[in-house]
C-alpha cells in the first residue's frame, strides 16, 4: 500500500511540475503561477481534511500551525530561492543539486527513526538518486558562469525542501494529521505569493501616469503582460490540484511506510516532467535521460525485491 502511494505521489507531483512547465512554455507569470498553485492546493487539503472531520479540531492545535508554518516556508521559500538560483547559475547543476535534499530525508529515516535498509533497497535508492541527477543534465549547453551567491541560494533551498519533505515524517510520528498541516502550509504560502503577485500586477498595469500617446503605444505590451498573468494563474490552479494529490499521497506513504525509501521515490517526480516534455513538446531524449529512465525502473524493481 505505502509503495503504491509513494509511486503515485511521484507521478502526481510530477504532473504538477508538468503544468508548471506548460505555463513556462506559454510565457506565463511565475508569481501568478505559484499563487494559483497554492490557492487550489489549499482548497484541496481543506476539503480533504473536512471530509476526514479533522480540519476544525486540528486547527485549534498550535502544533499544526507551527508545523504548517515550517513546511509552508520550506515549500514557498524553497521554490522562491530555487528560481533565484536559476538566475545566478546553470540549470544543469541547480536542479539536480536541489533534488539532493532527499538525502537528508533518507538520513532522517535511517538514523533518527531507525529504518533498516537491505542491500537491494540501498541499491535501489542509489539508482533513483543517480536517475534524479542524470535526468536534469542537458548535455552540451552554453557555459554559464556561476556567481558566488548561487551557492547560498542552492544551500538554503536544499535545507528548505528537506524541511518540507522530511517535516511530514516528523509530524506523522507525532500523531498529527497531514491534511490540516498541509492546509495551513499552503494557506500561509498563499499570503507570500499574493504579495508578490500584487507587486507584479501593479508594475504591469501602472500606465495611468503616462501621456496619452505613450499609453497608446504600450497598450499592446500591457495586453501581452496581462495575458502572461492569466496564463500563469490558469495553469497554477491546475498544478495545485496535482500538487495536493502528490503531497497527500506522499504523506500517506510516510505514515504507513518508510521515509528512507518513500523519499527517493517521491523525488523521482522530475522524471515525469522530462517524460512529458519528450512526448508532447518533442524534446529529444539525450543519453543521460535515457540512462535515467532505465535507472528509475531498475531502482524501483530493486526496492520491491
N, C-alpha and C positions, 0 to 999 in steps of 0.2 A: 504493500500500500504506500509506504513512505517513498519507495524508489520511484513508483509511478508519479507520485506528487512532485518529487524533485525534477523528474524529466519534464513533466507538464509545466512546472514553474519556469524552466529554462525556455521552453517553446513559447509560452505566453508572454514572458518578459522580453524575449527576443522579438516577438511581433510588435510589442510596444516600441522597441528600438527601430523596428522597420518603419512604422508610421512616422516616427521622428525623421527618418531618412527621407521618406516621401516628401515631408514638409520642406526639408533642406533642398531637395532636388527641385522643388517648385518655388524656391526663394521665400519660404515662409519665415516670419519673425520668430527668433529663438525665444524671446521673452514671452510672447503670447502663446507659443507652443507649450512652454513649461507651465504657464498659468493654466491653460486649458487642461493639461495633463493632470495637474494636482487638483483642479476643480472636480473633474469627473472621477478621479481616483478617490477623493474624499467622499463623494456620494456613494461610490461602490462599497467602500469599507463601512460607511454609516448604515447603509441598507443591510449589509451582511451582518453587522453587529446587532441591528434592531431585530432581524429575523431570528437571531440566536438569543434574543432577550438579554443581551449583555451590555448594550450601549449605555443606558441611563445609569445602571448600577456601577459600571466600570468608570464612567467619567466623574463619579464622586470620589474616586480613589486618587489621591495626589501622585501615587507612583505611576499611574497610567499617563498623566500629563508630563511627569519628568521623563519617562521613557519616550513618550511621543516627541518631546522637545529634542532629546538627544538623537533619536532615529530620524526625525524630520530634518534636523541640522545636518546629519550625515548624508541624507538624500539631497536636500536642496543646495546646501553649500558645496557638497561634493560635486554636483552637476555644474554649479557656477564656476568652481575652481578648475574643473576639467576643461570647460570651454576656454577659460583664461590660459590654461596650459597649452592648448592647441594654438593660441595666438603667439606663443613665445618659443615653441619647439616643434619638432616634426611629429606628425600624427602617427607615423610608423613606430615611434617609440612611446608616445604618450598613451595610446590606447592599451597596448599590452602591459605596460608598467602599471597603469591604473588598475587593471584587472588582477594584478598580483595581490590586491588587498585580500583575496580569498585565502592566501597563505596564512594570514592572521586568524581567519576563521577556522582553518584546519588546525592550527596550533591551539586555539581556544578549545575545540572539541577534544583534541588528543591529550593535551597536558593539563587542562583545567577540569574537564569533565570526565577524563579517564576513558575516552572512547578508543577501544583497541582497534588496530588495523592489521589485517592479514597481509601476507606478501602480495597476493594478487590484487587486493584492494589498494595497497600503496602503489603498485604498478599502474593500476587504472587511473589513480589520481594524478600521477606524474604525466601520464599520456594526455589527460584532459588539460593540465596546465600547459604542456607543450603546444597543444592544439590552440589554446587561447592566445598564446604568443604568436604562433605562425599565421593564424587567420588574419591578423592585423598588419602583417608585413606586405607591402605593396610591390616589392621587387625593386627595380631600378627607378628611383624617384629623384627629383632635383634636390640637391643637398640643402638643408635648412640649418642655418646657424642657431645653436642653442643658446638662449640668453640665460644669464645666471638666475633670474627669478623663476625660470621654468622649473628648476629643481625644487623650489619652495612650493609652487603650485602642485607639482606631482606628489611630493611627500605628504602634504596636508590632505590632498584629495584621497590618497590611498588610505590614510587613517580614517577619514570621514566615511568612505564607503565601507570600511571594515566595521565601523560603528553601526551603520545601517544593517549590514548583512549578519554581523555577529550579535547585534543587540537583541534581535528576535530570539536567539537561542537563550540568552540570559533571562529575558522576560518570561519565556516559556518555562524555564526552570523555576522561576519564582511563582509560577501558577497563574500568571496574568494572561488574559485572553488577547490574542494577536489583533483581531479586527478593531476593537476600540483603540488600541495603541496606534495602529496604522491610520485610523480615522483622525486621531489627534495629530499625528505626524504630518499627514498630508494637508490637514486643515491649517496647521501653522505654516506650512510651506506655501499655501495659497497667499498668505499675507505678504511673504517675502517677494514672490513674483508679481503680485498685484502692484506693489510699489514700483518694481522695475518696469512693468508694462505701462503704468501710468506715465512714467518719465518718457518712455518711447512714444506713447500716444501724443503727449504734449509736443515733443520735438517734431513729430510728423504732421501735426495739424496747426502749428502756430504760424499761420500766414496772415493773421489779421493786421499786423503792424507793417506789412509790406505795401508799397504803392500798387495801384490797380494793375498797371502794366506788368509789374513783377509777379503779382498773384496770378494773372492770366498765363504767364509764361511757365509758371511752376505747377499749374493745375494738373497736367499730365503726370508729373513726377509724384504729386501728392496722391493721385489715384492709384499709381503703382505701389506707393508706400502703404496705403490703406488696404490694398489687395494683399500685400505681404502680411499685414496684421491679421487679416481674415483667414488666410491660408494657415498661418501658424495656430490660430485658435481652433480652427476646424480639426486639423489633424492632431492637435494636442488633446482635444476632448476624446477622440477615438483612441489615441495611445494610452490615455489614462485608464480606460476600461481594461485594456490588456495588462497594464502595469498593476492594477488592482488584482486581477486574476493571478498574475505571475507571483506577486509577493505573498498573496494569501496562500497559494499552494506551497510556496517556499516555507512559510511559517508552519504549515501543517507537516511538511517533511521534517522540519527541525524538531517539532514537538513529538513526532511519532518515530523518528529515525535518528540518524547521527549527523552532527554538524560537519564532521571532517570528511564526509562523503557527499552529503546534500549540498554543501557549499560549492565544491568544484563543479558539480553537475549544473547547479544554477548559473555559475559563471560562464558556462558554455553557451549562454544565450546569445553571445556575439556572433556565433556561427549561423544563427537564424537570420540575422541581418545580412550577413555575407551571402547566404543562400538566396535570399530574396533579391538582392542586387544582381546576382548572377542570372536568376531565372527571368526577372521582369525588366531589368534595365540592361540586360545583355552584357553585363560586365564579365570580362574573361576570367576564367578560373586560372590563377597562376600556380606555379609549382608549390609554393608554400601553402596555399589554401587547399590544394588537392591533398597534400600530406595532412593538413589539419583535420579535414573531414574524416580521413581514414583513421587518424589517431583518436578522434572522438568516438567513433564506433568501437574501436578496439578497447578504449578505456572503459566505456560502459559495459562491454562484454566482460572484461576482467573484474569489474566491481560486482557484477551479478554472479560470478562463478562461485 
